[in-house]
């Protein structure tokens, strides 16, 4: 999972994370199609989704990520 922090991005892998000097927009352009943006601050790997509700996605790691209003239809179409 990737989480935006202004001009930085926190890259999560399980419970570990690192901070990268980049924007979420740039990272999303570099990733393959298995990654989708679900909120203005979050990009996830769609292959790690285990549950989907109207408001959030549950990842295999146990993390729940809120779906942004402008991303809801896109998320439903892809997942």
N, C-alpha and C positions, 0 to 999 in steps of 0.2 A: 504494500500500500504506500502511496505517496501522499504527503500532507503539506499543503502550501503554508509558508511562513514569510510572506512578502516576497523578497528577492531570493529567498532560500526555500529549500524543499527538504522536509524530513522524510527519509526513506526508511520504512518499517519492514523488518523481516522477522516475523514472530514477535518476541518481546524486545528485540534489539533494534536500535535505530541509529542513523547517522544523519548529519545535517550537510546538505550539498548546496553549494553556491550556484543556484540556477533558479529558473522560474518553473512553475508547474506546466505552463503552456509549452515551454521548450522541451521539457522532459516528455510530455505527452506526444509531441511530434516525433521523438526519437524511439518510442516504444512500439512494439508490434500490436496487431489488432486484438490481442487477448486482454489488453488494458483499456478501460473505459473511464471517463470522468463521470462521477455520480453526484458531485457537489462542486461548487466553485473552489473548494479547498481540498478535494479528495479525488484521487485516481486509484482504481483498484484493478486487480487481476480478476476478470470475470470467471475464470476457471476455478477460483477459490471461493466462489459464492455457494453457500449451503442453504440459505433461506432468503426469501424476498418478501417484504411486506409493502404496504402503500407508502410507508415513511422511511424505511431503511433496508439495508442488505446486511446479512450476517455472513461473515467470512469464516473459513475453516479454522482460523486461529482463535475464534471466539469473539472477535471484535465486531461490533455493530457500527455501521457507518450510515449516517443520515443521507437520504436522497434529497437533493435540492429541487425546488419547484420546477425550475427550468430544465431539469434533467430527467424528470419522472418518465415521460413518454419514451425518450431514448433508451433508458434503462429497461423498461418493459419490453421494448422491441428487440433488444439485444440479448437479454438474459432469459 
